[in-house]
Amino acid sequence: MPTLLLADHDNATLKDSTNKALTAATQIGGEVHILVAGQNAKPAAEAAAKLQGVTKVLLADDDSYAHDLAEPLAALIVSLAPAYDVLIAAATTRSKNVMPRVAALLDVMQVSEITKVIAPDTYERPIYAGNAIQTVKSKDAKKVITVRTSTFGAAGEGGSAAVEDVKTAENPGLSTFVGEDMAKSDRPELTSAKIIVSGGRAMQSRENFAKYIEPLADKLGAGVGASRAAVDAGYAPNDWQVGQTGKVVAPELYIAIGISGAIQHLAGMKDSKVIVAINKDEDAPIFQVADYGLVADLYQAVPELTEALGK
């Protein structure tokens, strides 16, 4: 039987995490169907139909799926599950909320954040903050999987799958949408940014993030990240956090400024193609994973770097 991939989207467009999760889904083997659940989400479904390797797109268009509530989404996936061996999604905030509920309703064990497909029933995933890799073989008839997208390339376009409307599932009514406060930025999202500039606790204040980190990021067209220590101290918002308890990223260039390199932070960025570290402590753990390291006072080095890029 085929694999069902839950798409991440904003109703108008697909998110890059879907393209990367599709690569993992195709490696598992068999046909891959994509489920687009949302409100007025036909544009996203049409975009999914163009992806290479997709044989069918299922569109569930209903107001109950407008705000990504876990309960109605899980009920929808479970209603479609009899036709699939594998239910898969990118390990995003949305899917981390939905897929464990799907696994519980199906009474199977979820395999979380796989980084490699060895066989249709065997996968690799990181454990102990990425310090060890576990090989998992699932014997469940229905496999529920999330994908760490930083380790998979994005699937390209070239497909022409059919888009099929599916019946909405009964809403369990266990939660209701109250409101949302969306942060808007012209900078790229962390999970899809090719360049990321991150600051740590050494930044000392939110004002210093705005004065030193953000101008450098803007010069490079980069996303802005932060360590957990910086977020906990209130220097940066939660959605900037990179690490085991934040976002896992793998950009082409990661610039770590004033970040010591705690294990939980390294777990979120060590797959970056090139890592540059600026820290005045020459013994900071971040230098052990950095491709280029600069032992310097960030308050002097970062403005000089930003100015040099402007020339």
C-alpha positions as CSV (number, residue, x, y, z in Angstrom):
1,M,0.0,0.0,0.0
2,P,1.1,3.6,-0.6
3,T,2.5,6.2,1.8
4,L,0.5,9.2,3.0
5,L,2.5,12.4,3.6
6,L,0.9,15.3,5.6
7,A,1.8,18.5,3.9
8,D,3.0,21.7,5.7
9,H,1.5,24.8,4.0
10,D,-0.2,28.2,4.5
11,N,-3.1,27.3,2.2
12,A,-1.5,29.3,-0.6
13,T,1.9,27.7,-0.8
14,L,3.7,24.6,0.3
15,K,6.5,24.9,2.9
16,D,10.0,23.6,2.0
17,S,9.7,21.0,4.8
18,T,7.1,19.2,2.7
19,N,9.5,18.8,-0.2
20,K,12.2,17.4,2.1
21,A,9.8,15.0,3.8
22,L,8.7,13.8,0.4
23,T,12.3,12.8,-0.4
24,A,12.2,10.6,2.7
25,A,8.8,9.2,1.8
26,T,9.9,8.2,-1.7
27,Q,13.0,6.4,-0.2
28,I,10.6,4.2,1.8
29,G,9.2,3.0,-1.5
30,G,5.9,2.6,-3.1
31,E,3.5,5.3,-4.2
32,V,3.3,8.6,-2.2
33,H,0.1,10.5,-1.7
34,I,0.1,14.0,-0.2
35,L,-2.6,15.1,2.2
36,V,-3.3,18.9,2.1
37,A,-5.7,19.8,4.9
38,G,-6.8,23.4,5.3
39,Q,-9.3,26.1,4.4
40,N,-9.2,27.5,0.8
41,A,-6.1,25.3,0.3
42,K,-6.5,24.4,-3.3
43,P,-3.4,26.5,-4.4
44,A,-1.3,24.5,-2.0
45,A,-2.8,21.2,-3.3
46,E,-2.0,22.2,-6.9
47,A,1.6,23.0,-5.8
48,A,1.9,19.6,-4.2
49,A,0.6,17.9,-7.4
50,K,3.6,19.3,-9.3
51,L,6.2,17.7,-7.0
52,Q,8.3,14.9,-8.5
53,G,7.4,11.5,-7.0
54,V,3.8,12.3,-6.0
55,T,1.1,10.1,-7.5
56,K,-2.0,11.6,-5.9
57,V,-2.9,14.7,-3.8
58,L,-5.8,14.5,-1.3
59,L,-7.4,17.8,-0.5
60,A,-9.5,18.2,2.7
61,D,-10.8,21.7,2.5
62,D,-12.9,22.6,5.5
63,D,-13.0,25.3,8.2
64,S,-12.2,22.8,10.9
65,Y,-8.7,22.5,9.4
66,A,-8.1,26.2,9.1
67,H,-6.0,26.6,12.2
68,D,-4.0,23.3,12.4
69,L,-5.8,22.1,15.5
70,A,-4.4,18.6,16.3
71,E,-7.6,16.8,17.1
72,P,-9.5,17.3,13.8
73,L,-6.3,16.8,11.8
74,A,-5.5,13.6,13.6
75,A,-9.1,12.3,13.1
76,L,-8.8,13.0,9.4
77,I,-5.5,11.1,9.1
78,V,-6.9,8.2,11.1
79,S,-9.9,8.0,8.8
80,L,-7.6,7.7,5.8
81,A,-5.2,5.3,7.5
82,P,-6.7,2.0,6.4
83,A,-5.5,2.6,2.8
84,Y,-1.9,3.2,3.8
85,D,1.1,1.4,5.4
86,V,3.0,4.5,6.3
87,L,1.8,7.9,7.6
88,I,4.7,10.4,7.5
89,A,5.3,14.1,8.1
90,A,8.1,16.6,8.5
91,A,9.1,17.1,12.2
92,T,7.7,20.6,12.4
93,T,5.8,22.2,15.2
94,R,2.5,21.3,13.5
95,S,3.3,17.6,12.9
96,K,4.8,17.2,16.4
97,N,1.4,18.2,17.7
98,V,-0.6,16.0,15.3
99,M,1.4,12.8,14.6
100,P,1.7,11.5,18.2
101,R,-2.0,11.7,18.5
102,V,-2.4,9.7,15.3
103,A,0.0,7.0,16.6
104,A,-2.0,6.8,19.9
105,L,-5.3,6.5,18.1
106,L,-3.9,3.7,15.9
107,D,-2.2,2.1,18.9
108,V,1.2,2.0,17.3
109,M,4.6,3.5,18.2
110,Q,5.7,6.6,16.4
111,V,9.3,6.7,15.0
112,S,10.4,10.3,15.5
113,E,12.7,12.5,13.5
114,I,14.3,9.9,11.2
115,T,17.5,11.0,9.5
116,K,18.0,8.1,7.1
117,V,15.9,5.4,5.5
118,I,17.7,2.1,5.5
119,A,14.7,-0.1,4.4
120,P,10.9,0.4,4.3
121,D,10.7,-0.7,7.9
122,T,14.1,0.4,9.2
123,Y,15.4,3.9,9.9
124,E,18.1,5.9,11.6
125,R,17.3,8.6,14.2
126,P,19.5,10.7,16.6
127,I,19.3,10.1,20.4
128,Y,21.1,11.7,23.4
129,A,21.0,15.2,21.8
130,G,22.5,13.8,18.6
131,N,25.5,12.2,20.2
132,A,24.4,8.8,19.1
133,I,22.5,7.4,16.1
134,Q,19.8,4.7,16.8
135,T,18.7,2.2,14.2
136,V,15.0,1.4,14.6
137,K,13.1,-1.4,12.9
138,S,9.4,-1.1,13.2
139,K,7.1,-4.1,13.3
140,D,3.9,-2.1,13.4
141,A,1.5,-2.7,10.6
142,K,0.9,1.0,10.3
143,K,4.1,3.1,10.6
144,V,3.8,6.7,11.9
145,I,7.0,8.6,11.1
146,T,8.3,12.2,11.4
147,V,11.3,13.3,9.4
148,R,14.2,15.5,10.5
149,T,14.2,17.5,7.3
150,S,17.7,19.0,7.8
151,T,19.2,15.7,6.5
152,F,17.1,15.3,3.4
153,G,17.3,17.2,0.1
154,A,14.2,18.9,-1.2
155,A,12.2,17.1,-3.9
156,G,11.9,19.1,-7.1
157,E,9.0,19.8,-9.5
158,G,8.1,17.8,-12.6
159,G,5.1,15.8,-11.4
160,S,1.5,16.0,-12.6
161,A,-0.5,14.2,-10.0
162,A,-4.3,14.3,-9.8
163,V,-5.9,16.3,-7.0
164,E,-8.8,14.5,-5.3
165,D,-11.2,15.9,-2.8
166,V,-11.6,13.8,0.4
167,K,-14.4,13.6,2.9
168,T,-13.7,15.5,6.1
169,A,-13.7,13.5,9.3
170,E,-15.9,14.1,12.2
171,N,-14.4,16.8,14.5
172,P,-13.9,15.5,18.0
173,G,-14.6,19.0,19.3
174,L,-11.9,18.7,22.0
175,S,-10.3,22.0,21.3
176,T,-11.3,25.4,19.8
177,F,-9.4,28.1,18.1
178,V,-9.1,31.3,20.2
179,G,-6.7,33.5,18.4
180,E,-3.2,33.9,17.1
181,D,-0.4,36.5,17.1
182,M,1.7,36.1,14.1
183,A,5.3,37.4,13.9
184,K,6.0,38.9,10.5
185,S,9.4,39.3,9.1
186,D,11.1,39.9,5.7
187,R,13.9,37.5,6.7
188,P,13.8,33.9,5.6
189,E,12.4,31.2,7.9
190,L,15.1,29.5,9.9
191,T,14.2,26.0,8.7
192,S,14.6,27.1,5.0
193,A,17.3,29.8,5.3
194,K,20.5,29.2,3.4
195,I,22.4,31.5,5.8
196,I,21.7,31.9,9.6
197,V,23.3,34.4,12.0
198,S,22.8,33.3,15.6
199,G,23.5,35.1,18.9
200,G,24.0,33.6,22.4
201,R,23.8,34.8,26.0
202,A,27.0,36.9,25.4
203,M,24.8,39.3,23.5
204,Q,23.6,40.5,27.0
205,S,20.4,42.3,25.8
206,R,17.6,42.4,23.2
207,E,19.0,45.8,22.1
208,N,22.4,44.2,21.3
209,F,20.7,41.6,19.1
210,A,19.2,44.5,17.2
211,K,22.4,46.4,17.1
212,Y,24.9,43.6,16.2
213,I,23.2,40.5,15.0
214,E,20.3,41.8,12.9
215,P,22.4,44.2,10.7
216,L,24.8,41.4,9.9
217,A,21.9,39.1,9.0
218,D,20.3,41.7,6.8
219,K,23.6,42.3,4.9
220,L,23.8,38.5,4.2
221,G,20.1,38.0,3.5
222,A,20.1,35.6,6.4
223,G,17.7,34.3,9.0
224,V,18.3,35.2,12.7
225,G,18.7,32.5,15.3
226,A,19.5,32.4,19.0
227,S,20.7,29.9,21.6
228,R,18.3,28.7,24.3
229,A,20.2,30.7,26.9
230,A,19.5,33.9,24.9
231,V,15.9,33.1,24.5
232,D,15.4,32.2,28.1
233,A,17.0,35.5,29.1
234,G,14.6,37.4,26.9
235,Y,17.1,38.6,24.4
236,A,15.4,36.9,21.5
237,P,11.9,35.5,20.7
238,N,11.1,31.8,21.0
239,D,10.8,31.3,17.3
240,W,14.4,32.2,16.9
241,Q,15.7,29.3,19.1
242,V,18.0,26.8,17.4
243,G,18.7,23.6,19.2
244,Q,17.3,20.3,20.5
245,T,14.4,22.1,22.1
246,G,14.1,24.7,19.3
247,K,14.5,24.4,15.5
248,V,16.9,22.0,13.8
249,V,18.6,23.7,10.9
250,A,21.2,22.8,8.2
251,P,21.9,26.0,6.3
252,E,24.8,26.4,3.9
253,L,26.4,28.9,6.3
254,Y,25.8,29.1,10.1
255,I,27.4,32.0,12.0
256,A,27.5,31.5,15.7
257,I,28.2,34.7,17.7
258,G,28.7,34.6,21.4
259,I,27.5,31.1,21.6
260,S,29.5,28.7,23.8
261,G,28.3,25.5,22.1
262,A,26.2,23.6,24.6
263,I,25.2,20.1,23.5
264,Q,21.5,21.0,23.1
265,H,22.4,23.8,20.7
266,L,24.9,21.8,18.7
267,A,22.2,19.2,18.2
268,G,20.2,21.8,16.2
269,M,22.9,23.1,13.9
270,K,25.8,20.8,13.6
271,D,24.6,19.5,10.2
272,S,25.2,23.0,8.7
273,K,27.5,22.9,5.7
274,V,29.9,25.6,6.9
275,I,30.0,26.8,10.6
276,V,31.7,30.1,11.6
277,A,32.1,30.8,15.3
278,I,33.0,34.1,17.0
279,N,33.7,33.9,20.7
280,K,36.3,35.5,23.0
281,D,36.7,32.1,24.9
282,E,39.2,30.1,22.9
283,D,38.1,26.9,24.8
284,A,34.4,27.3,23.9
285,P,33.0,23.9,22.7
286,I,31.6,25.6,19.6
287,F,35.1,25.7,18.1
288,Q,35.2,21.9,18.1
289,V,32.5,21.8,15.4
290,A,33.3,25.1,13.6
291,D,35.0,25.2,10.2
292,Y,36.2,28.7,10.9
293,G,36.7,30.2,14.3
294,L,37.6,33.7,15.4
295,V,38.7,34.3,19.0
296,A,37.7,37.9,19.5
297,D,35.4,40.3,21.3
298,L,32.1,40.1,19.3
299,Y,31.3,43.8,20.1
300,Q,34.4,44.7,18.0
301,A,34.5,41.9,15.5
302,V,30.9,41.9,14.4
303,P,30.6,45.6,13.5
304,E,33.9,45.3,11.5
305,L,32.5,42.3,9.7
306,T,29.2,44.0,8.9
307,E,31.1,47.1,7.7
308,A,33.4,45.0,5.5
309,L,30.4,43.3,3.9
310,G,28.9,46.7,3.0
311,K,31.9,47.7,0.9
